[in-house]
Amino acid sequence: VQLQASGGGLVQAGGSRRLSCGASGRTFMGNAMGWFRQAPGKEREFVAAISWVSTPYYADSVKGRFTISRDNNKNTVYLQMNSLKPEDTAVYYCAARSGGTVRTGVDEYAYWGQGTQVTVSS
């Protein structure tokens, strides 16, 4: 089972970026999927998650700016990031739960991708 995150890069403050996370090895149609991020010297933190029936949930810090979505036909989850701020700079990880409901804890997710760097310049 592999999760492959992509779409990271350098973006100016106020700009947008879309991250993608493709899954291979099995379908995650019935699983909740999430995005987390980790900035240098900080713990990994929850960003957004989507349930198996596509109900989204967001951290307060990104609410109104980020949108999570999923395409079960493509076994892919997306994170559209708008109005980016320098404090959004981090390595972004996608993850999948064993269950279908949204959770925010790192320990609640069984499968992890390798991470993609997002750097927001001021």
C-alpha positions as CSV (number, residue, x, y, z in Angstrom):
1,V,0.0,0.0,0.0
2,Q,1.4,3.4,-1.0
3,L,0.3,6.9,-0.7
4,Q,2.1,9.3,-3.0
5,A,1.8,13.1,-2.3
6,S,2.7,15.6,-5.0
7,G,2.1,19.2,-5.9
8,G,4.3,21.0,-3.4
9,G,6.7,23.8,-4.3
10,L,7.5,27.5,-3.8
11,V,4.6,30.0,-3.9
12,Q,4.3,33.6,-2.9
13,A,2.1,34.7,-0.1
14,G,-1.5,35.1,-1.2
15,G,-1.0,32.5,-3.9
16,S,-2.6,29.0,-4.4
17,R,-1.4,25.5,-4.7
18,R,-3.1,22.1,-5.1
19,L,-1.7,19.0,-3.5
20,S,-2.6,15.6,-4.7
21,C,-2.3,12.2,-3.0
22,G,-2.7,9.1,-5.1
23,A,-3.1,5.7,-3.5
24,S,-1.9,2.4,-5.0
25,G,-2.1,-1.2,-3.8
26,R,-5.7,-1.0,-2.6
27,T,-8.7,1.2,-2.8
28,F,-9.4,3.8,-0.1
29,M,-13.0,4.4,-1.1
30,G,-14.3,3.4,2.3
31,N,-11.6,5.2,4.3
32,A,-11.3,8.6,5.7
33,M,-8.3,10.5,4.3
34,G,-6.4,13.4,5.8
35,W,-3.7,16.0,5.3
36,F,-1.2,16.9,8.0
37,R,1.8,19.2,8.0
38,Q,5.0,19.5,9.8
39,A,7.1,22.7,10.0
40,P,10.8,22.6,11.1
41,G,11.1,22.1,14.8
42,K,7.4,21.5,15.3
43,E,5.2,18.5,15.7
44,R,3.1,17.2,12.9
45,E,-0.3,18.8,12.9
46,F,-3.7,18.1,11.5
47,V,-4.8,20.2,8.5
48,A,-7.9,18.7,6.9
49,A,-9.7,15.4,6.5
50,I,-12.5,14.0,4.5
51,S,-14.7,11.1,5.4
52,W,-15.6,8.1,3.2
53,V,-18.8,10.0,2.2
54,S,-16.9,13.1,1.5
55,T,-17.7,15.1,4.6
56,P,-14.8,17.6,5.2
57,Y,-13.2,18.8,8.4
58,Y,-10.6,21.5,8.8
59,A,-8.2,22.9,11.3
60,D,-9.2,26.4,12.4
61,S,-5.9,27.7,11.0
62,V,-6.9,26.8,7.4
63,K,-10.7,27.0,7.5
64,G,-12.0,29.2,4.7
65,R,-8.7,29.0,2.8
66,F,-8.1,25.2,2.1
67,T,-10.5,22.7,0.6
68,I,-10.1,19.0,0.7
69,S,-11.8,16.7,-1.8
70,R,-11.6,13.2,-3.1
71,D,-12.1,11.3,-6.3
72,N,-12.8,7.7,-5.5
73,N,-12.6,6.7,-9.2
74,K,-9.0,7.9,-9.2
75,N,-8.2,6.8,-5.7
76,T,-7.0,10.3,-5.1
77,V,-7.5,13.0,-2.5
78,Y,-6.7,16.7,-3.1
79,L,-5.9,19.7,-1.0
80,Q,-6.6,23.0,-2.6
81,M,-4.8,25.7,-0.7
82,N,-5.7,29.4,-1.4
83,S,-4.6,32.6,0.3
84,L,-1.4,31.0,1.4
85,K,0.6,32.5,4.2
86,P,4.3,32.1,5.2
87,E,3.1,30.2,8.3
88,D,1.7,27.5,6.0
89,T,5.2,26.6,5.1
90,A,5.7,22.9,6.0
91,V,6.1,19.4,4.7
92,Y,2.6,18.2,3.9
93,Y,1.7,14.6,4.4
94,C,-1.4,12.7,3.2
95,A,-2.7,9.8,5.3
96,A,-5.5,7.3,5.4
97,R,-7.4,5.9,8.3
98,S,-8.6,2.3,8.6
99,G,-12.1,3.6,9.4
100,G,-14.4,5.9,7.4
101,T,-14.9,8.7,9.8
102,V,-12.9,11.8,10.3
103,R,-10.3,12.0,13.1
104,T,-7.7,14.7,13.8
105,G,-5.0,12.7,15.6
106,V,-1.8,11.5,14.0
107,D,-2.2,8.2,15.7
108,E,-5.6,7.7,14.1
109,Y,-4.1,7.2,10.7
110,A,-2.6,3.9,9.6
111,Y,-1.2,4.8,6.2
112,W,1.1,7.7,5.4
113,G,2.6,9.2,2.2
114,Q,6.2,10.5,2.0
115,G,5.4,14.2,2.2
116,T,5.7,17.1,-0.2
117,Q,7.3,20.5,0.7
118,V,5.3,23.7,0.5
119,T,7.2,26.9,0.9
120,V,5.3,30.2,1.1
121,S,7.5,33.3,0.6
122,S,6.5,36.7,2.0
